[in-house]
Amino acid sequence: MKDIIQKVRSLVSPSLQAKKSKKNLAQRAIKLVEEQAKRYDLVTKVEFGGSYAKGTWLAKDADVDIFVRFKEMAGKEEFAKISREIGFDAMNKYGPYVRYSEHPYVEAVIQNTQINVVPCYDVQPGRWKSAADRSPYHTKKMQSELTQKMQSEVRVLKTFLKSAGVYGAEIARQGFSGYVSEVMILNFKSFEGVIKAMTNLEKGAVIGQAGKKFDTSLVIIDPIDEMRNLAAAISEENIGRFILRCTSFAKRPSMRFFKSSRPEARLGLENVLAVRFNFCPRGSEIIWGQLKKATVSISAQLDTAGFNVLRSMPHTDEQKDACLLFLLESIKIPDKHVRYGPDYFRRNDAREFVGKNTRNSQMMWLGRDGRILSLEEREFSDARVFLKNLLGNNRAGIPKGLQDDFKRGFGVFSGARISNESVKEAALNLVSTDDTFLHFN
């Protein structure tokens, strides 16, 4: 294991030349931001944050985060307006654009490096007014406590997470953020320490000192805020994939755990149902949130109608095209189904069940376990027809923010009719075995 970790460490750590080049670029960017920030009395400070400031950036993947700190008295509208003006004016030569998290921030690209100009409030710990307010404290914490060796261990952990497809805090991914990677190394001192801890982890385990009880399967406490559980933003699926992958690596260490692989689809697309539509432009965090909500809601309604949903996921190009994907046990199901009622000892319930279902029942009888059963005809036996009716009539399950997009039109497709390449690739992932399990076996 140690030899493999050392090899990965050497591959992902930036060279002296890369560090010098990144530093020159970062200094140029922050000077541009500082020059614009001087015009506003509400700005208290401009400083670096993120992985660049903490020395944990990967050789081939390093954004530069620049935080613009505002006085606590700044109103939310001023906060957003001024930060956009600073970001756009500072980056005007580099094609700046707005991105959205809890609040908007400005992004630009200089020499293939993404520059993020992010506003936050200059407040004391515990007086947070925005999610980004903790970031300067995160930076100071890691700058003071991560040794150079630990910084390298963070890079190894990030690479391990990336190869598993569970790295990234954005809502589209709901994975482990760069800061979570740093917190894990801070707690366990090394990548090998993280692997050993995850291999022996019990459900509900707490990493760090918690100020209250949390009920997630894994709890990771923010070291500068004991009331904040960093794992709350990580999906259950991604936590599980990470733990299984750690267990596999501990058993049979290999470089393959640090290389992304494309899973092989063992099923066709005949049972994949796709709902595709166009949406008006909006922030990526907003559209992903709406799509995830719609996917969960429609999955529940498909299940209720008798179409067993095995897996589901949203997909979008974040520009205008969106798709909700569902892998069903079968696109078509029997025309008839059995409705299960109470047992005959529950006389009042039994009488109510018979009264409600007599009209639609083609046959009613007592089962071997004493429950009343009713054979009824389904309203829909084809999932495509069901969804077209559901979404076309009342758009049930579609979040309010997507209602107007659906009114303009949508399509329901399955199997070979899924022709768009990016949608087809997402659909193939839906019918593929997660390579985590291939490693785990």
Secondary structure, DSSP 8 states (H G I E B T S, - for coil): -HHHHHHHHHHHS--HHHHHHHHHHHHHHHHHHHHHHTT-TTEEEEEEEHHHHHT--BTTB--EEEEEEE-TT--HHHHHHHHHHHHHHHTGGG--EEEESSSEEEEEEETTEEEEEEEEE---TT--SSGGGGHHHHHHHHHHH--HHHHHHHHHHHHHHHHHT-B--STTT--B-HHHHHHHHHHHSSHHHHHHHHHT--TTEEES--SS---SSEEEEETTEEEEEGGGGS-HHHHHHHHHHHHHHHHS--GGGGS-----B-S-STTEEEEEEE-----HHHHHHHHHHHHHHHHHHHHHTT--EEEEEEEE-SSSEEEEEEEES-SB--SEEEEEEEETTSHHHHHHHHHHHTTTEEEEEE-TTSEEEEEEE-S--BHHHHHHHHHHHT-TT--HHHHHHHHT--EEEEGGG---HHHHHHHHHHTB--HHHHHH-
